[in-house]
């Protein structure tokens, strides 16, 4: 089973790295850009030892307690077989 | 319209950062882990100036030419209204 955790800065937090990427893309001539924000993404492979519900709880706990800085970031995750 | 670009290391490339996170999570007592890999994730807001097909082509081009290092990384993306 695979879990995908997406961590991004909260909307209220400035993202200078994203702004820099946006500026670079614009300078390079790419069209249609309004905003770019960068985040992190974790691909977690789970061994078969957990049930679907246990895996969901465990991944949610990892994301909340370790992978995300709750002051600045928010996360979402999905599980796939 | 929003575009989400996910960039990850190719399967054949070692990911020491992911391995470190995996070790840390294991030490902290999280169960069920087999592998962790870290990637980047870009959330791109597009202005309304492009059609769906144009936006798709433009985002694919940005991801391929700028956001991804083709030697080490691969990407996938999705568009949402």
Backbone of each chain as nested JSON, in Angstrom:
{
  "chains": [
    {"id": "A", "residues": [
      {"number": 1, "name": "UNK", "atoms": {"N": [0.846, -1.202, 0.0], "CA": [0.0, 0.0, 0.0], "C": [0.884, 1.256, 0.0]}},
      {"number": 2, "name": "UNK", "atoms": {"N": [0.475, 2.252, -0.745], "CA": [1.24, 3.502, -0.802], "C": [0.432, 4.651, -0.188]}},
      {"number": 3, "name": "UNK", "atoms": {"N": [1.149, 5.5, 0.518], "CA": [0.524, 6.717, 1.024], "C": [1.241, 7.909, 0.409]}},
      {"number": 4, "name": "UNK", "atoms": {"N": [0.487, 8.894, 0.0], "CA": [1.057, 10.122, -0.555], "C": [0.668, 11.269, 0.36]}},
      {"number": 5, "name": "UNK", "atoms": {"N": [1.69, 11.937, 0.9], "CA": [1.433, 13.064, 1.8], "C": [1.915, 14.338, 1.123]}},
      {"number": 6, "name": "UNK", "atoms": {"N": [1.042, 15.311, 1.013], "CA": [1.37, 16.591, 0.383], "C": [1.392, 17.665, 1.459]}},
      {"number": 7, "name": "UNK", "atoms": {"N": [2.528, 18.326, 1.591], "CA": [2.656, 19.38, 2.599], "C": [2.85, 20.705, 1.881]}},
      {"number": 8, "name": "UNK", "atoms": {"N": [2.028, 21.679, 2.219], "CA": [2.202, 22.992, 1.59], "C": [2.118, 24.074, 2.65]}},
      {"number": 9, "name": "UNK", "atoms": {"N": [2.66, 25.23, 2.334], "CA": [2.56, 26.366, 3.236], "C": [1.106, 26.803, 3.326]}},
      {"number": 10, "name": "UNK", "atoms": {"N": [0.706, 27.23, 4.515], "CA": [-0.641, 27.778, 4.652], "C": [-0.808, 28.975, 3.727]}},
      {"number": 11, "name": "UNK", "atoms": {"N": [-2.045, 29.187, 3.295], "CA": [-2.321, 30.291, 2.361], "C": [-1.871, 31.635, 2.927]}},
      {"number": 12, "name": "UNK", "atoms": {"N": [-1.912, 31.768, 4.241], "CA": [-1.583, 33.048, 4.874], "C": [-0.077, 33.27, 5.013]}},
      {"number": 13, "name": "UNK", "atoms": {"N": [0.719, 32.266, 4.655], "CA": [2.169, 32.367, 4.816], "C": [2.812, 32.701, 3.469]}},
      {"number": 14, "name": "UNK", "atoms": {"N": [3.685, 33.696, 3.47], "CA": [4.395, 34.068, 2.242], "C": [5.279, 32.92, 1.764]}},
      {"number": 15, "name": "UNK", "atoms": {"N": [5.391, 32.76, 0.451], "CA": [6.212, 31.697, -0.11], "C": [7.225, 32.315, -1.079]}},
      {"number": 16, "name": "UNK", "atoms": {"N": [8.338, 32.838, -0.55], "CA": [9.315, 33.513, -1.417], "C": [9.921, 32.581, -2.463]}},
      {"number": 17, "name": "UNK", "atoms": {"N": [10.067, 31.306, -2.133], "CA": [10.61, 30.343, -3.101], "C": [9.66, 30.195, -4.294]}},
      {"number": 18, "name": "UNK", "atoms": {"N": [8.374, 30.09, -3.972], "CA": [7.372, 30.015, -5.034], "C": [7.375, 31.267, -5.901]}},
      {"number": 19, "name": "UNK", "atoms": {"N": [7.496, 32.43, -5.263], "CA": [7.508, 33.701, -6.004], "C": [8.717, 33.769, -6.935]}},
      {"number": 20, "name": "UNK", "atoms": {"N": [9.853, 33.261, -6.456], "CA": [11.057, 33.263, -7.284], "C": [10.873, 32.375, -8.51]}},
      {"number": 21, "name": "UNK", "atoms": {"N": [10.292, 31.197, -8.285], "CA": [10.021, 30.279, -9.404], "C": [9.063, 30.932, -10.397]}},
      {"number": 22, "name": "UNK", "atoms": {"N": [8.036, 31.588, -9.839], "CA": [7.059, 32.256, -10.694], "C": [7.732, 33.333, -11.553]}},
      {"number": 23, "name": "UNK", "atoms": {"N": [8.601, 34.132, -10.917], "CA": [9.312, 35.173, -11.651], "C": [10.192, 34.584, -12.742]}},
      {"number": 24, "name": "UNK", "atoms": {"N": [10.869, 33.492, -12.418], "CA": [11.747, 32.857, -13.403], "C": [10.941, 32.306, -14.572]}},
      {"number": 25, "name": "UNK", "atoms": {"N": [9.842, 31.645, -14.278], "CA": [9.01, 31.083, -15.35], "C": [8.473, 32.191, -16.248]}},
      {"number": 26, "name": "UNK", "atoms": {"N": [8.064, 33.298, -15.619], "CA": [7.523, 34.414, -16.389], "C": [8.597, 34.987, -17.309]}},
      {"number": 27, "name": "UNK", "atoms": {"N": [9.801, 35.172, -16.752], "CA": [10.908, 35.719, -17.544], "C": [11.241, 34.803, -18.713]}},
      {"number": 28, "name": "UNK", "atoms": {"N": [11.086, 33.499, -18.511], "CA": [11.387, 32.534, -19.563], "C": [10.282, 32.465, -20.625]}},
      {"number": 29, "name": "UNK", "atoms": {"N": [9.199, 33.217, -20.4], "CA": [8.188, 33.334, -21.44], "C": [6.983, 32.421, -21.294]}},
      {"number": 30, "name": "UNK", "atoms": {"N": [6.862, 31.698, -20.188], "CA": [5.691, 30.836, -20.016], "C": [4.475, 31.703, -19.746]}},
      {"number": 31, "name": "UNK", "atoms": {"N": [3.359, 31.319, -20.321], "CA": [2.159, 32.156, -20.269], "C": [1.144, 31.631, -19.254]}},
      {"number": 32, "name": "UNK", "atoms": {"N": [0.285, 32.533, -18.832], "CA": [-0.889, 32.124, -18.061], "C": [-0.658, 31.984, -16.574]}},
      {"number": 33, "name": "UNK", "atoms": {"N": [0.525, 32.361, -16.093], "CA": [0.826, 32.183, -14.671], "C": [0.192, 33.267, -13.81]}},
      {"number": 34, "name": "UNK", "atoms": {"N": [-0.418, 32.863, -12.731], "CA": [-0.91, 33.854, -11.783], "C": [-0.18, 33.711, -10.451]}},
      {"number": 35, "name": "UNK", "atoms": {"N": [0.093, 32.471, -10.054], "CA": [0.771, 32.253, -8.779], "C": [1.428, 30.869, -8.787]}},
      {"number": 36, "name": "UNK", "atoms": {"N": [2.556, 30.782, -8.097], "CA": [3.209, 29.488, -7.932], "C": [3.547, 29.326, -6.457]}},
      {"number": 37, "name": "UNK", "atoms": {"N": [3.208, 28.189, -5.906], "CA": [3.616, 27.886, -4.534], "C": [4.289, 26.525, -4.527]}},
      {"number": 38, "name": "UNK", "atoms": {"N": [5.347, 26.422, -3.729], "CA": [6.04, 25.132, -3.687], "C": [5.762, 24.419, -2.373]}},
      {"number": 39, "name": "UNK", "atoms": {"N": [5.632, 23.129, -2.452], "CA": [5.456, 22.327, -1.253], "C": [6.322, 21.078, -1.31]}},
      {"number": 40, "name": "UNK", "atoms": {"N": [6.115, 20.217, -0.328], "CA": [6.848, 18.955, -0.284], "C": [5.874, 17.82, -0.491]}},
      {"number": 41, "name": "UNK", "atoms": {"N": [6.44, 16.704, -0.821], "CA": [5.578, 15.578, -1.144], "C": [6.308, 14.31, -0.72]}},
      {"number": 42, "name": "UNK", "atoms": {"N": [5.641, 13.464, 0.038], "CA": [6.257, 12.242, 0.538], "C": [5.508, 11.044, -0.013]}},
      {"number": 43, "name": "UNK", "atoms": {"N": [6.273, 10.101, -0.519], "CA": [5.677, 8.864, -0.995], "C": [6.085, 7.782, -0.011]}},
      {"number": 44, "name": "UNK", "atoms": {"N": [5.139, 7.266, 0.724], "CA": [5.433, 6.302, 1.778], "C": [4.923, 4.932, 1.355]}},
      {"number": 45, "name": "UNK", "atoms": {"N": [5.816, 3.965, 1.304], "CA": [5.407, 2.586, 1.034], "C": [5.177, 1.902, 2.369]}},
      {"number": 46, "name": "UNK", "atoms": {"N": [4.002, 1.315, 2.531], "CA": [3.669, 0.634, 3.778], "C": [3.761, -0.865, 3.575]}},
      {"number": 47, "name": "UNK", "atoms": {"N": [4.285, -1.548, 4.561], "CA": [4.267, -3.003, 4.458], "C": [2.847, -3.492, 4.767]}},
      {"number": 48, "name": "UNK", "atoms": {"N": [2.585, -4.732, 4.511], "CA": [1.217, -5.22, 4.614], "C": [0.701, -5.433, 6.031]}},
      {"number": 49, "name": "UNK", "atoms": {"N": [1.466, -5.013, 7.032], "CA": [1.112, -5.325, 8.408], "C": [-0.05, -4.55, 9.006]}},
      {"number": 50, "name": "UNK", "atoms": {"N": [-0.519, -3.535, 8.29], "CA": [-1.585, -2.707, 8.853], "C": [-2.858, -2.828, 8.018]}},
      {"number": 51, "name": "UNK", "atoms": {"N": [-4.001, -2.755, 8.692], "CA": [-5.26, -2.702, 7.959], "C": [-5.4, -1.312, 7.339]}},
      {"number": 52, "name": "UNK", "atoms": {"N": [-6.362, -1.167, 6.457], "CA": [-6.606, 0.126, 5.801], "C": [-6.826, 1.229, 6.837]}},
      {"number": 53, "name": "UNK", "atoms": {"N": [-7.646, 0.936, 7.841], "CA": [-7.959, 1.963, 8.849], "C": [-6.739, 2.292, 9.694]}},
      {"number": 54, "name": "UNK", "atoms": {"N": [-5.976, 1.254, 10.069], "CA": [-4.761, 1.488, 10.847], "C": [-3.751, 2.3, 10.051]}},
      {"number": 55, "name": "UNK", "atoms": {"N": [-3.601, 1.938, 8.766], "CA": [-2.652, 2.646, 7.914], "C": [-3.036, 4.113, 7.801]}},
      {"number": 56, "name": "UNK", "atoms": {"N": [-4.327, 4.354, 7.636], "CA": [-4.793, 5.731, 7.511], "C": [-4.482, 6.522, 8.772]}},
      {"number": 57, "name": "UNK", "atoms": {"N": [-4.751, 5.911, 9.93], "CA": [-4.483, 6.587, 11.201], "C": [-2.995, 6.845, 11.382]}},
      {"number": 58, "name": "UNK", "atoms": {"N": [-2.186, 5.856, 11.028], "CA": [-0.736, 5.969, 11.224], "C": [-0.149, 7.044, 10.297]}},
      {"number": 59, "name": "UNK", "atoms": {"N": [-0.581, 7.055, 9.063], "CA": [-0.068, 8.054, 8.117], "C": [-0.515, 9.457, 8.525]}},
      {"number": 60, "name": "UNK", "atoms": {"N": [-1.754, 9.571, 8.966], "CA": [-2.249, 10.876, 9.417], "C": [-1.415, 11.371, 10.595]}},
      {"number": 61, "name": "UNK", "atoms": {"N": [-1.05, 10.454, 11.5], "CA": [-0.271, 10.809, 12.677], "C": [1.157, 11.232, 12.285]}},
      {"number": 62, "name": "UNK", "atoms": {"N": [1.777, 10.457, 11.365], "CA": [3.11, 10.827, 10.874], "C": [3.079, 12.214, 10.258]}},
      {"number": 63, "name": "UNK", "atoms": {"N": [2.08, 12.445, 9.402], "CA": [2.013, 13.716, 8.677], "C": [1.826, 14.871, 9.659]}},
      {"number": 64, "name": "UNK", "atoms": {"N": [0.944, 14.662, 10.64], "CA": [0.613, 15.74, 11.568], "C": [1.745, 16.002, 12.548]}},
      {"number": 65, "name": "UNK", "atoms": {"N": [2.351, 14.907, 13.052], "CA": [3.319, 15.064, 14.144], "C": [4.746, 15.299, 13.662]}},
      {"number": 66, "name": "UNK", "atoms": {"N": [5.092, 14.791, 12.487], "CA": [6.5, 14.842, 12.066], "C": [6.709, 15.582, 10.734]}},
      {"number": 67, "name": "UNK", "atoms": {"N": [5.911, 15.253, 9.747], "CA": [6.216, 15.76, 8.4], "C": [5.785, 17.206, 8.191]}},
      {"number": 68, "name": "UNK", "atoms": {"N": [4.903, 17.687, 9.049], "CA": [4.369, 19.034, 8.885], "C": [4.749, 19.916, 10.068]}},
      {"number": 69, "name": "UNK", "atoms": {"N": [5.133, 21.133, 9.789], "CA": [5.281, 22.143, 10.836], "C": [3.936, 22.861, 10.971]}},
      {"number": 70, "name": "UNK", "atoms": {"N": [3.198, 22.584, 12.045], "CA": [1.81, 23.06, 12.11], "C": [1.677, 24.58, 12.191]}},
      {"number": 71, "name": "UNK", "atoms": {"N": [2.762, 25.26, 12.515], "CA": [2.687, 26.729, 12.565], "C": [2.582, 27.308, 11.154]}},
      {"number": 72, "name": "UNK", "atoms": {"N": [3.319, 26.713, 10.23], "CA": [3.429, 27.292, 8.887], "C": [2.754, 26.465, 7.803]}},
      {"number": 73, "name": "UNK", "atoms": {"N": [2.585, 25.169, 8.059], "CA": [2.208, 24.285, 6.96], "C": [0.899, 23.545, 7.229]}},
      {"number": 74, "name": "UNK", "atoms": {"N": [0.339, 23.072, 6.156], "CA": [-0.824, 22.196, 6.258], "C": [-0.577, 20.996, 5.349]}},
      {"number": 75, "name": "UNK", "atoms": {"N": [-1.347, 19.918, 5.55], "CA": [-1.096, 18.736, 4.73], "C": [-2.405, 18.09, 4.307]}},
      {"number": 76, "name": "UNK", "atoms": {"N": [-2.272, 17.281, 3.275], "CA": [-3.359, 16.368, 2.925], "C": [-2.692, 15.075, 2.493]}},
      {"number": 77, "name": "UNK", "atoms": {"N": [-3.414, 13.977, 2.564], "CA": [-2.784, 12.724, 2.159], "C": [-3.804, 11.815, 1.512]}},
      {"number": 78, "name": "UNK", "atoms": {"N": [-3.302, 10.86, 0.757], "CA": [-4.185, 9.858, 0.17], "C": [-3.512, 8.497, 0.251]}},
      {"number": 79, "name": "UNK", "atoms": {"N": [-4.321, 7.474, 0.326], "CA": [-3.81, 6.099, 0.357], "C": [-4.21, 5.393, -0.923]}},
      {"number": 80, "name": "UNK", "atoms": {"N": [-3.298, 4.614, -1.458], "CA": [-3.625, 3.823, -2.646], "C": [-3.091, 2.411, -2.491]}},
      {"number": 81, "name": "UNK", "atoms": {"N": [-3.804, 1.457, -3.037], "CA": [-3.332, 0.074, -2.936], "C": [-2.19, -0.187, -3.904]}}
    ]},
    {"id": "B", "residues": [
      {"number": 1, "name": "UNK", "atoms": {"N": [-7.976, 28.349, -12.791], "CA": [-7.581, 26.956, -12.951], "C": [-6.292, 26.685, -12.167]}},
      {"number": 2, "name": "UNK", "atoms": {"N": [-6.213, 25.529, -11.544], "CA": [-5.006, 25.176, -10.802], "C": [-4.312, 23.981, -11.452]}},
      {"number": 3, "name": "UNK", "atoms": {"N": [-2.998, 24.042, -11.451], "CA": [-2.214, 22.897, -11.901], "C": [-1.369, 22.416, -10.737]}},
      {"number": 4, "name": "UNK", "atoms": {"N": [-1.299, 21.118, -10.577], "CA": [-0.478, 20.524, -9.528], "C": [0.598, 19.685, -10.197]}},
      {"number": 5, "name": "UNK", "atoms": {"N": [1.849, 20.034, -9.936], "CA": [2.961, 19.3, -10.531], "C": [3.714, 18.578, -9.417]}},
      {"number": 6, "name": "UNK", "atoms": {"N": [3.88, 17.289, -9.563], "CA": [4.578, 16.472, -8.573], "C": [5.887, 15.992, -9.177]}},
      {"number": 7, "name": "UNK", "atoms": {"N": [6.983, 16.338, -8.53], "CA": [8.297, 15.945, -9.027], "C": [8.922, 14.988, -8.026]}},
      {"number": 8, "name": "UNK", "atoms": {"N": [9.345, 13.831, -8.497], "CA": [9.994, 12.885, -7.584], "C": [11.246, 12.324, -8.23]}},
      {"number": 9, "name": "UNK", "atoms": {"N": [12.136, 11.832, -7.403], "CA": [13.333, 11.187, -7.915], "C": [12.943, 9.919, -8.661]}},
      {"number": 10, "name": "UNK", "atoms": {"N": [13.651, 9.632, -9.727], "CA": [13.417, 8.377, -10.422], "C": [13.66, 7.21, -9.473]}},
      {"number": 11, "name": "UNK", "atoms": {"N": [12.951, 6.13, -9.721], "CA": [13.063, 4.944, -8.854], "C": [14.508, 4.453, -8.748]}},
      {"number": 12, "name": "UNK", "atoms": {"N": [15.258, 4.646, -9.83], "CA": [16.628, 4.131, -9.862], "C": [17.623, 5.024, -9.121]}},
      {"number": 13, "name": "UNK", "atoms": {"N": [17.157, 6.179, -8.639], "CA": [18.053, 7.126, -7.975], "C": [17.893, 7.005, -6.459]}},
      {"number": 14, "name": "UNK", "atoms": {"N": [19.007, 6.903, -5.77], "CA": [18.964, 6.833, -4.309], "C": [18.393, 8.115, -3.722]}},
      {"number": 15, "name": "UNK", "atoms": {"N": [17.642, 7.996, -2.634], "CA": [17.037, 9.159, -1.991], "C": [17.46, 9.183, -0.522]}},
      {"number": 16, "name": "UNK", "atoms": {"N": [18.657, 9.705, -0.226], "CA": [19.151, 9.688, 1.157], "C": [18.267, 10.494, 2.109]}},
      {"number": 17, "name": "UNK", "atoms": {"N": [17.658, 11.563, 1.592], "CA": [16.763, 12.365, 2.441], "C": [15.546, 11.536, 2.875]}},
      {"number": 18, "name": "UNK", "atoms": {"N": [14.989, 10.803, 1.917], "CA": [13.864, 9.931, 2.243], "C": [14.257, 8.855, 3.243]}},
      {"number": 19, "name": "UNK", "atoms": {"N": [15.449, 8.29, 3.047], "CA": [15.921, 7.239, 3.954], "C": [16.087, 7.786, 5.373]}},
      {"number": 20, "name": "UNK", "atoms": {"N": [16.571, 9.022, 5.48], "CA": [16.74, 9.646, 6.794], "C": [15.394, 9.843, 7.475]}},
      {"number": 21, "name": "UNK", "atoms": {"N": [14.418, 10.312, 6.701], "CA": [13.07, 10.506, 7.252], "C": [12.505, 9.162, 7.696]}},
      {"number": 22, "name": "UNK", "atoms": {"N": [12.719, 8.144, 6.863], "CA": [12.227, 6.803, 7.199], "C": [12.835, 6.32, 8.512]}},
      {"number": 23, "name": "UNK", "atoms": {"N": [14.17, 6.503, 8.65], "CA": [14.845, 6.094, 9.884], "C": [14.309, 6.834, 11.094]}},
      {"number": 24, "name": "UNK", "atoms": {"N": [14.081, 8.128, 10.923], "CA": [13.579, 8.942, 12.033], "C": [12.175, 8.494, 12.438]}},
      {"number": 25, "name": "UNK", "atoms": {"N": [11.324, 8.27, 11.435], "CA": [9.952, 7.843, 11.735], "C": [9.955, 6.495, 12.452]}},
      {"number": 26, "name": "UNK", "atoms": {"N": [10.815, 5.592, 12.003], "CA": [10.892, 4.263, 12.61], "C": [11.341, 4.377, 14.064]}},
      {"number": 27, "name": "UNK", "atoms": {"N": [12.37, 5.196, 14.291], "CA": [12.878, 5.394, 15.648], "C": [11.811, 5.983, 16.562]}},
      {"number": 28, "name": "UNK", "atoms": {"N": [10.954, 6.819, 15.983], "CA": [9.894, 7.448, 16.774], "C": [8.729, 6.492, 17.033]}},
      {"number": 29, "name": "UNK", "atoms": {"N": [8.807, 5.299, 16.46], "CA": [7.81, 4.288, 16.796], "C": [6.669, 4.126, 15.821]}},
      {"number": 30, "name": "UNK", "atoms": {"N": [6.709, 4.816, 14.693], "CA": [5.633, 4.647, 13.715], "C": [5.744, 3.285, 13.049]}},
      {"number": 31, "name": "UNK", "atoms": {"N": [4.598, 2.651, 12.845], "CA": [4.586, 1.274, 12.363], "C": [4.265, 1.2, 10.867]}},
      {"number": 32, "name": "UNK", "atoms": {"N": [4.645, 0.076, 10.287], "CA": [4.186, -0.247, 8.94], "C": [5.007, 0.343, 7.809]}},
      {"number": 33, "name": "UNK", "atoms": {"N": [6.111, 1.028, 8.147], "CA": [6.902, 1.686, 7.098], "C": [7.772, 0.714, 6.328]}},
      {"number": 34, "name": "UNK", "atoms": {"N": [7.754, 0.824, 5.03], "CA": [8.684, 0.041, 4.248], "C": [9.664, 0.954, 3.512]}},
      {"number": 35, "name": "UNK", "atoms": {"N": [9.172, 2.08, 3.041], "CA": [10.046, 2.996, 2.309], "C": [9.441, 4.401, 2.336]}},
      {"number": 36, "name": "UNK", "atoms": {"N": [10.313, 5.401, 2.353], "CA": [9.854, 6.79, 2.25], "C": [10.701, 7.479, 1.188]}},
      {"number": 37, "name": "UNK", "atoms": {"N": [10.051, 8.178, 0.294], "CA": [10.779, 8.99, -0.689], "C": [10.202, 10.392, -0.669]}},
      {"number": 38, "name": "UNK", "atoms": {"N": [11.088, 11.37, -0.781], "CA": [10.592, 12.742, -0.758], "C": [10.662, 13.368, -2.138]}},
      {"number": 39, "name": "UNK", "atoms": {"N": [9.671, 14.151, -2.445], "CA": [9.67, 14.878, -3.701], "C": [9.236, 16.314, -3.503]}},
      {"number": 40, "name": "UNK", "atoms": {"N": [9.052, 17.019, -4.609], "CA": [8.596, 18.397, -4.558], "C": [7.221, 18.478, -5.179]}},
      {"number": 41, "name": "UNK", "atoms": {"N": [6.578, 19.546, -4.867], "CA": [5.21, 19.667, -5.34], "C": [4.947, 21.147, -5.601]}},
      {"number": 42, "name": "UNK", "atoms": {"N": [4.438, 21.464, -6.768], "CA": [4.191, 22.854, -7.152], "C": [2.699, 23.042, -7.389]}},
      {"number": 43, "name": "UNK", "atoms": {"N": [2.171, 24.082, -6.784], "CA": [0.783, 24.425, -7.012], "C": [0.777, 25.69, -7.851]}},
      {"number": 44, "name": "UNK", "atoms": {"N": [0.33, 25.586, -9.072], "CA": [0.383, 26.698, -10.009], "C": [-1.032, 27.198, -10.265]}},
      {"number": 45, "name": "UNK", "atoms": {"N": [-1.259, 28.475, -9.974], "CA": [-2.54, 29.085, -10.301], "C": [-2.42, 29.735, -11.667]}},
      {"number": 46, "name": "UNK", "atoms": {"N": [-3.317, 29.37, -12.563], "CA": [-3.284, 29.912, -13.921], "C": [-4.361, 30.965, -14.066]}},
      {"number": 47, "name": "UNK", "atoms": {"N": [-4.041, 32.035, -14.758], "CA": [-5.103, 33.002, -15.039], "C": [-5.98, 32.455, -16.153]}},
      {"number": 48, "name": "UNK", "atoms": {"N": [-7.086, 33.088, -16.381], "CA": [-8.077, 32.53, -17.296], "C": [-7.721, 32.658, -18.771]}},
      {"number": 49, "name": "UNK", "atoms": {"N": [-6.514, 33.128, -19.092], "CA": [-6.185, 33.441, -20.476], "C": [-5.937, 32.249, -21.388]}},
      {"number": 50, "name": "UNK", "atoms": {"N": [-5.866, 31.056, -20.816], "CA": [-5.547, 29.886, -21.638], "C": [-6.71, 28.901, -21.661]}},
      {"number": 51, "name": "UNK", "atoms": {"N": [-6.886, 28.244, -22.79], "CA": [-7.885, 27.175, -22.849], "C": [-7.34, 25.964, -22.094]}},
      {"number": 52, "name": "UNK", "atoms": {"N": [-8.192, 25.011, -21.857], "CA": [-7.785, 23.788, -21.144], "C": [-6.599, 23.116, -21.835]}},
      {"number": 53, "name": "UNK", "atoms": {"N": [-6.674, 23.004, -23.157], "CA": [-5.615, 22.315, -23.905], "C": [-4.316, 23.116, -23.868]}},
      {"number": 54, "name": "UNK", "atoms": {"N": [-4.435, 24.443, -24.015], "CA": [-3.245, 25.302, -23.957], "C": [-2.607, 25.231, -22.573]}},
      {"number": 55, "name": "UNK", "atoms": {"N": [-3.446, 25.276, -21.548], "CA": [-2.938, 25.231, -20.176], "C": [-2.194, 23.921, -19.946]}},
      {"number": 56, "name": "UNK", "atoms": {"N": [-2.781, 22.836, -20.426], "CA": [-2.163, 21.532, -20.246], "C": [-0.791, 21.493, -20.924]}},
      {"number": 57, "name": "UNK", "atoms": {"N": [-0.721, 22.016, -22.143], "CA": [0.543, 22.024, -22.875], "C": [1.573, 22.9, -22.169]}},
      {"number": 58, "name": "UNK", "atoms": {"N": [1.115, 24.057, -21.68], "CA": [2.032, 25.016, -21.056], "C": [2.579, 24.445, -19.736]}},
      {"number": 59, "name": "UNK", "atoms": {"N": [1.707, 23.84, -18.949], "CA": [2.142, 23.274, -17.671], "C": [3.088, 22.091, -17.9]}},
      {"number": 60, "name": "UNK", "atoms": {"N": [2.779, 21.278, -18.884], "CA": [3.646, 20.143, -19.209], "C": [5.029, 20.651, -19.601]}},
      {"number": 61, "name": "UNK", "atoms": {"N": [5.073, 21.755, -20.361], "CA": [6.332, 22.321, -20.819], "C": [7.137, 22.901, -19.642]}},
      {"number": 62, "name": "UNK", "atoms": {"N": [6.444, 23.634, -18.766], "CA": [7.108, 24.164, -17.561], "C": [7.703, 23.04, -16.732]}},
      {"number": 63, "name": "UNK", "atoms": {"N": [6.9, 22.01, -16.522], "CA": [7.344, 20.905, -15.668], "C": [8.542, 20.211, -16.287]}},
      {"number": 64, "name": "UNK", "atoms": {"N": [8.488, 19.98, -17.578], "CA": [9.537, 19.237, -18.261], "C": [10.812, 20.054, -18.4]}},
      {"number": 65, "name": "UNK", "atoms": {"N": [10.65, 21.336, -18.761], "CA": [11.825, 22.149, -19.095], "C": [12.459, 22.84, -17.891]}},
      {"number": 66, "name": "UNK", "atoms": {"N": [11.653, 23.146, -16.867], "CA": [12.183, 23.963, -15.768], "C": [12.093, 23.285, -14.399]}},
      {"number": 67, "name": "UNK", "atoms": {"N": [10.945, 22.731, -14.096], "CA": [10.729, 22.269, -12.721], "C": [11.384, 20.922, -12.438]}},
      {"number": 68, "name": "UNK", "atoms": {"N": [11.713, 20.193, -13.488], "CA": [12.272, 18.853, -13.315], "C": [13.687, 18.78, -13.87]}},
      {"number": 69, "name": "UNK", "atoms": {"N": [14.559, 18.137, -13.159], "CA": [15.877, 17.786, -13.683], "C": [15.757, 16.4, -14.333]}},
      {"number": 70, "name": "UNK", "atoms": {"N": [15.754, 16.349, -15.653], "CA": [15.416, 15.085, -16.325], "C": [16.424, 13.952, -16.096]}},
      {"number": 71, "name": "UNK", "atoms": {"N": [17.602, 14.305, -15.626], "CA": [18.581, 13.252, -15.351], "C": [18.176, 12.446, -14.121]}},
      {"number": 72, "name": "UNK", "atoms": {"N": [17.671, 13.139, -13.125], "CA": [17.402, 12.497, -11.834], "C": [15.919, 12.351, -11.507]}},
      {"number": 73, "name": "UNK", "atoms": {"N": [15.105, 13.183, -12.115], "CA": [13.725, 13.285, -11.639], "C": [12.706, 12.975, -12.724]}},
      {"number": 74, "name": "UNK", "atoms": {"N": [11.515, 12.665, -12.268], "CA": [10.386, 12.508, -13.176], "C": [9.207, 13.287, -12.596]}},
      {"number": 75, "name": "UNK", "atoms": {"N": [8.199, 13.556, -13.411], "CA": [7.084, 14.36, -12.908], "C": [5.761, 13.814, -13.401]}},
      {"number": 76, "name": "UNK", "atoms": {"N": [4.73, 14.193, -12.693], "CA": [3.369, 14.013, -13.207], "C": [2.603, 15.266, -12.814]}},
      {"number": 77, "name": "UNK", "atoms": {"N": [1.531, 15.553, -13.504], "CA": [0.772, 16.748, -13.143], "C": [-0.699, 16.537, -13.385]}},
      {"number": 78, "name": "UNK", "atoms": {"N": [-1.484, 17.362, -12.742], "CA": [-2.925, 17.311, -12.962], "C": [-3.464, 18.736, -12.998]}},
      {"number": 79, "name": "UNK", "atoms": {"N": [-4.519, 18.918, -13.723], "CA": [-5.184, 20.228, -13.802], "C": [-6.552, 20.139, -13.148]}},
      {"number": 80, "name": "UNK", "atoms": {"N": [-6.902, 21.178, -12.415], "CA": [-8.233, 21.223, -11.806], "C": [-8.826, 22.603, -11.976]}},
      {"number": 81, "name": "UNK", "atoms": {"N": [-10.137, 22.647, -12.138], "CA": [-10.775, 23.968, -12.279], "C": [-10.884, 24.677, -10.937]}}
    ]}
  ]
}
